[in-house]
Amino acid sequence: MINGEKKIERPLRWGMIGGGRTGQVGYKHRTGALRDNTNYRLVAGAFDVDAARGRDFGTNIGVPADRCYADYKTLIAEEAKREDGVEVVSVATPNFTHFEITRACLEAGLHVICEKPLFFTVAECLEIEKLAESKGLIVGVTYGFSGHPLLHQMAAMVKKGMLGDIRIVDIQYTHGFNSGDDTNASEAQQWRTDPKRSGPTFVLGDIGTHIYYMSQVVLPHMQVARLLCDRQSFIKSRAPLEDNAYVLSHYDNGAVGRLWVSSVNAGNMGSQRFRFVGSKASVEWSDSHPDQLIYEVQGQPNQVMHHGMPYLEDESLAIDRMGGLHTEGLGDSWANIYLWIAQAIDSKRRGDEAFLSTHHYPGIKAGTDGVRWLENCVRSADAGSAWVDFQ
Ligand SMILES: NC(=O)c1ccc[n+]([C@@H]2O[C@H](COP(=O)([O-])OP(=O)(O)OC[C@H]3O[C@@H](n4cnc5c(N)ncnc54)[C@H](O)[C@@H]3O)[C@@H](O)[C@H]2O)c1
């Protein structure tokens, strides 16, 4: 169980780029990083594309005014002059800015925690992997719900063979927030449907990368070998970017998969759902009931497992924060992800490569894999929803 006691030498000096007053995801980053008083201190930021609003916001959340910068370049330059300057920054800005900001931060010797989809192309990801490696720096990626104890319970059950051989992967991340057209759309919605600012996809990158990564956490022994992607723009002005997509997968162990992502699933609020079907049993978990895991053994009554209960696997109990009886949710999951990235940065700083070699966290490879999956989806969709070998 995690209770906030220190797990790294000292808190990291942390800055944020983006995630300001109007940003959708900024608070989730702060919820994750600052949950434990032992991992990060928020000391600086370039929180907003509007410099005055960013400074006002930053001081309102307790960052000294002289460390609320007008833009990320000034943050990097000014913080480099200080002995107590930032060591790690989070990038919570629209997709088209991730690559240039991440590269500039790494070049300045800063660790980076970046939003997904990481970049537009695999080539960009590989360039950043190389740069981070040469500088001895960590890049973390915030796949938000991937730190939930019940996701890791499913992974442990699969590893133990409790499901038998995995045959079917059935996953979904859908909502209906974009069911109407984009007249009067928020700034966050406008950039998401503009290929220059969102990248080659909308919902596949925006929400599909989350569940693709989370399924890999549960099934690390399986890789997608081939896939077929069918994507639609129900609101025509969004074309070529999709607001709905289906991806069928064939895995290298013979399993098959079905993934549905949508922002036009009108009325839907229980957005993420995972079902893993094995030769003996199945598990199912959804964020509409995040405390409960359904375990179905063929021929036996179904079981509902609750997070934090002693009958769960050690891997799940070790990362539980609230304990059974009390709700464990998205904020707790973000706190785990931020903790794991802090541990990676701390071990990098101390040169502890042995720890890093077995330490699990969403890093640059997970970010790259997400972008690679997107490239394969687009290649398939553009070929008329043809099956393509995963490259
Ligand atoms: N991990 C998750 O669960 C999750 C959830 C939502 C969004 N996201 C991702 O987070 C990123 C941001 O999404 P959002 O929905 O918060 O977007 P948003 O448009 O709501 O907010 C973007 C924020 O970044 C600021 N900004 C924009 N350009 C900037 C720049 N050059 N320098 C400094 N600040 C700048 C804006 O002022 C705003 O505060 C996207 O990549 C998105 O895919 C991830």
Ligand as a Chemical Component Dictionary entry (heavy atoms), coordinates in Angstrom:
data_LIG
# 
_chem_comp.id                   LIG 
_chem_comp.type                 NON-POLYMER 
_chem_comp.pdbx_formal_charge   0 
_chem_comp.three_letter_code    LIG 
# 
loop_
_chem_comp_atom.comp_id 
_chem_comp_atom.atom_id 
_chem_comp_atom.alt_atom_id 
_chem_comp_atom.type_symbol 
_chem_comp_atom.charge 
_chem_comp_atom.model_Cartn_x 
_chem_comp_atom.model_Cartn_y 
_chem_comp_atom.model_Cartn_z 
_chem_comp_atom.pdbx_ordinal 
LIG N1  N1  N 0  -3.514 11.976 -20.124 1  
LIG C1  C1  C 0  -4.792 12.315 -20.180 2  
LIG O1  O1  O 0  -5.639 11.693 -19.553 3  
LIG C2  C2  C 0  -5.182 13.518 -20.994 4  
LIG C3  C3  C 0  -6.411 14.136 -20.829 5  
LIG C4  C4  C 0  -6.702 15.296 -21.584 6  
LIG C5  C5  C 0  -5.741 15.792 -22.456 7  
LIG N2  N2  N 1  -4.558 15.142 -22.619 8  
LIG C6  C6  C 0  -3.500 15.662 -23.497 9  
LIG O2  O2  O 0  -2.965 16.827 -22.855 10 
LIG C7  C7  C 0  -2.597 17.806 -23.813 11 
LIG C8  C8  C 0  -3.365 19.086 -23.507 12 
LIG O3  O3  O 0  -4.748 18.807 -23.653 13 
LIG P1  P1  P 0  -5.861 19.735 -22.976 14 
LIG O4  O4  O 0  -7.153 19.051 -23.241 15 
LIG O5  O5  O -1 -5.495 20.057 -21.586 16 
LIG O6  O6  O 0  -5.727 21.020 -23.906 17 
LIG P2  P2  P 0  -6.296 22.467 -23.615 18 
LIG O7  O7  O 0  -6.395 23.161 -24.922 19 
LIG O8  O8  O 0  -7.495 22.359 -22.735 20 
LIG O9  O9  O 0  -5.155 23.146 -22.712 21 
LIG C9  C9  C 0  -3.876 23.429 -23.221 22 
LIG C10 C10 C 0  -3.127 24.289 -22.206 23 
LIG O10 O10 O 0  -1.825 24.550 -22.704 24 
LIG C11 C11 C 0  -1.597 25.975 -22.776 25 
LIG N3  N3  N 0  -0.699 26.205 -23.907 26 
LIG C12 C12 C 0  -0.941 26.052 -25.222 27 
LIG N4  N4  N 0  0.175  26.293 -25.932 28 
LIG C13 C13 C 0  1.145  26.590 -25.042 29 
LIG C14 C14 C 0  2.524  26.941 -25.145 30 
LIG N5  N5  N 0  3.132  26.999 -26.321 31 
LIG N6  N6  N 0  3.211  27.189 -24.004 32 
LIG C15 C15 C 0  2.604  27.114 -22.784 33 
LIG N7  N7  N 0  1.298  26.800 -22.642 34 
LIG C16 C16 C 0  0.600  26.544 -23.748 35 
LIG C17 C17 C 0  -2.991 26.579 -22.926 36 
LIG O11 O11 O 0  -3.003 27.947 -22.557 37 
LIG C18 C18 C 0  -3.784 25.653 -21.985 38 
LIG O12 O12 O 0  -3.566 26.017 -20.628 39 
LIG C19 C19 C 0  -2.908 17.187 -25.161 40 
LIG O13 O13 O 0  -1.761 16.601 -25.693 41 
LIG C20 C20 C 0  -3.944 16.114 -24.862 42 
LIG O14 O14 O 0  -3.900 15.044 -25.794 43 
LIG C21 C21 C 0  -4.270 14.027 -21.896 44 
# 
loop_
_chem_comp_bond.comp_id 
_chem_comp_bond.atom_id_1 
_chem_comp_bond.atom_id_2 
_chem_comp_bond.value_order 
_chem_comp_bond.pdbx_ordinal 
LIG N1  C1  SING 1  
LIG C1  O1  DOUB 2  
LIG C1  C2  SING 3  
LIG C2  C3  SING 4  
LIG C2  C21 DOUB 5  
LIG C3  C4  DOUB 6  
LIG C4  C5  SING 7  
LIG C5  N2  DOUB 8  
LIG N2  C6  SING 9  
LIG N2  C21 SING 10 
LIG C6  O2  SING 11 
LIG C6  C20 SING 12 
LIG O2  C7  SING 13 
LIG C7  C8  SING 14 
LIG C7  C19 SING 15 
LIG C8  O3  SING 16 
LIG O3  P1  SING 17 
LIG P1  O4  DOUB 18 
LIG P1  O5  SING 19 
LIG P1  O6  SING 20 
LIG O6  P2  SING 21 
LIG P2  O7  DOUB 22 
LIG P2  O8  SING 23 
LIG P2  O9  SING 24 
LIG O9  C9  SING 25 
LIG C9  C10 SING 26 
LIG C10 O10 SING 27 
LIG C10 C18 SING 28 
LIG O10 C11 SING 29 
LIG C11 N3  SING 30 
LIG C11 C17 SING 31 
LIG N3  C12 SING 32 
LIG N3  C16 SING 33 
LIG C12 N4  DOUB 34 
LIG N4  C13 SING 35 
LIG C13 C14 SING 36 
LIG C13 C16 DOUB 37 
LIG C14 N5  SING 38 
LIG C14 N6  DOUB 39 
LIG N6  C15 SING 40 
LIG C15 N7  DOUB 41 
LIG N7  C16 SING 42 
LIG C17 O11 SING 43 
LIG C17 C18 SING 44 
LIG C18 O12 SING 45 
LIG C19 O13 SING 46 
LIG C19 C20 SING 47 
LIG C20 O14 SING 48 
# 
